[in-house]
Amino acid sequence: MTKRVNYEDNIFFLNLILKQIAAAFKLNIDAAVFKDRIVEEIRFLDTATEDIFQALQSNFLMIDRREHLKELQKLNRGFVSLMEDIVAGKLPLAQALEDSVPLIERLLEARRSQLLRIRELTADPQLSPGEAEQIVSETEYRYLLSPESEEASQA
């Protein structure tokens, strides 16, 4: 049975997680208590973002694919920005994550790479060669739906 995935809600929820992580860096919280949790949230966000991207990339016949990719692109931009600030040490809590900086740098590069791939997919109006094969022109629709074509097919 085919499983229906609600990409819009999934991406929305990931945006909420990103906002929560960003808010943690603005608060004066105890880094010893929350450091591991924040790193795990960053890892989760990275994995979930990649999973959604892979699903969208492989499903080129999806109707709202471009919109979902654009929303994922916005999510990635925010995620990249946050990780850049962490790596640069611009945020007070970022200093507590110094031992996780190599991991965050790897995740940052993966998100940057994904941003480039999304940009490539959304820049092409056809999105993919397989999608171009599915396009039916207005003239073809008129022919297929005209009464004459129905009579010809019944003869």
C-alpha positions in Angstrom: 0.0 0.0 0.0 1.3 3.4 -0.9 2.1 5.7 2.0 1.0 9.3 1.7 3.6 11.7 3.1 2.6 15.2 4.1 5.8 17.0 3.2 4.3 20.4 4.0 3.6 19.5 7.6 6.9 17.7 8.0 8.9 20.7 6.7 6.8 23.0 8.9 7.6 20.9 12.0 11.3 20.8 11.1 11.1 24.6 10.9 9.7 24.7 14.5 12.6 22.5 15.7 15.0 24.8 14.0 13.4 27.8 15.7 13.6 26.0 19.0 17.3 25.3 18.6 18.0 28.9 17.6 16.0 30.2 20.6 18.2 28.0 22.9 21.2 29.9 21.6 19.6 33.2 22.5 18.8 32.2 26.1 21.2 32.1 29.0 20.7 28.3 29.7 23.1 26.0 31.4 25.2 24.5 28.7 26.2 21.5 30.8 22.6 20.5 31.0 21.5 21.2 27.4 24.6 20.8 25.3 24.1 17.1 24.4 20.4 17.6 23.7 21.1 20.6 21.3 23.7 18.6 19.4 21.2 15.7 19.1 18.5 18.1 17.8 21.0 19.4 15.2 21.8 15.8 14.1 18.1 15.0 13.9 17.3 18.1 11.9 20.1 17.2 9.5 19.0 13.6 9.1 15.3 14.5 8.7 16.1 17.2 6.1 18.2 14.8 4.1 15.5 12.1 4.2 12.9 14.6 3.0 15.2 15.8 0.2 15.9 12.3 -1.0 12.2 11.5 -1.1 11.4 14.7 -3.1 14.4 14.2 -5.4 13.4 10.7 -6.3 9.7 11.5 -6.8 9.8 13.8 -9.8 6.2 13.2 -10.7 4.8 14.7 -7.5 2.5 17.6 -8.2 3.7 20.0 -5.5 7.3 18.9 -5.6 8.7 22.3 -6.6 6.9 24.1 -3.7 8.1 21.5 -1.2 11.6 21.8 -2.5 11.4 25.6 -2.1 10.2 25.2 1.5 13.0 22.8 2.1 15.4 25.3 0.6 14.2 28.0 3.1 14.6 25.5 6.0 18.1 24.7 4.8 19.1 28.4 4.5 18.0 29.0 8.1 19.8 25.8 9.3 23.0 26.8 7.4 22.9 30.2 8.9 22.5 28.9 12.4 25.4 26.4 12.0 27.6 29.1 10.5 27.0 31.2 13.6 27.8 28.2 15.8 31.0 27.4 14.0 32.1 31.0 14.0 31.4 31.2 17.8 29.0 34.2 17.3 26.5 32.8 19.8 27.1 32.6 23.6 26.1 29.0 23.9 28.3 28.1 20.8 31.4 28.1 23.0 30.0 25.2 25.0 29.8 23.2 21.7 33.5 23.6 20.8 34.0 19.8 20.9 31.1 19.3 18.5 32.4 21.9 16.0 33.9 19.2 13.6 30.6 17.4 13.5 28.7 20.7 12.9 31.1 21.6 10.2 30.4 18.3 8.4 26.7 18.8 8.7 27.1 22.4 7.5 28.8 21.2 4.3 26.1 18.6 3.7 23.4 21.3 4.0 25.3 23.6 1.7 25.5 20.8 -0.8 21.8 20.1 -0.5 21.1 23.8 -1.1 23.0 23.6 -4.3 21.1 20.5 -5.4 17.8 22.0 -4.6 18.7 25.1 -6.5 19.5 23.0 -9.5 16.2 21.1 -9.3 14.1 24.2 -8.8 16.0 26.3 -11.4 14.9 24.0 -14.3 11.3 24.7 -15.3 10.9 21.0 -16.3 12.5 19.8 -13.0 13.5 16.6 -14.6 13.6 14.7 -17.9 10.9 12.3 -16.7 8.5 15.1 -16.0 8.8 16.5 -19.5 7.6 13.2 -21.0 4.3 13.6 -19.0 3.3 17.0 -20.4 0.3 17.0 -22.7 -0.2 20.2 -24.7 -3.4 22.1 -24.9 -3.8 21.0 -28.5 -3.5 17.4 -27.5 -6.1 17.8 -24.8 -8.5 19.4 -27.3 -8.0 16.5 -29.7 -8.3 13.9 -27.0 -11.4 15.4 -25.5 -13.1 16.4 -28.7 -16.3 14.6 -29.8 -14.7 13.6 -33.1 -11.9 11.6 -31.3 -14.6 9.8 -29.3 -16.4 8.8 -32.5 -13.2 7.7 -34.2 -12.2 5.5 -31.2 -15.7 3.9 -31.2 -15.6 3.0 -34.9 
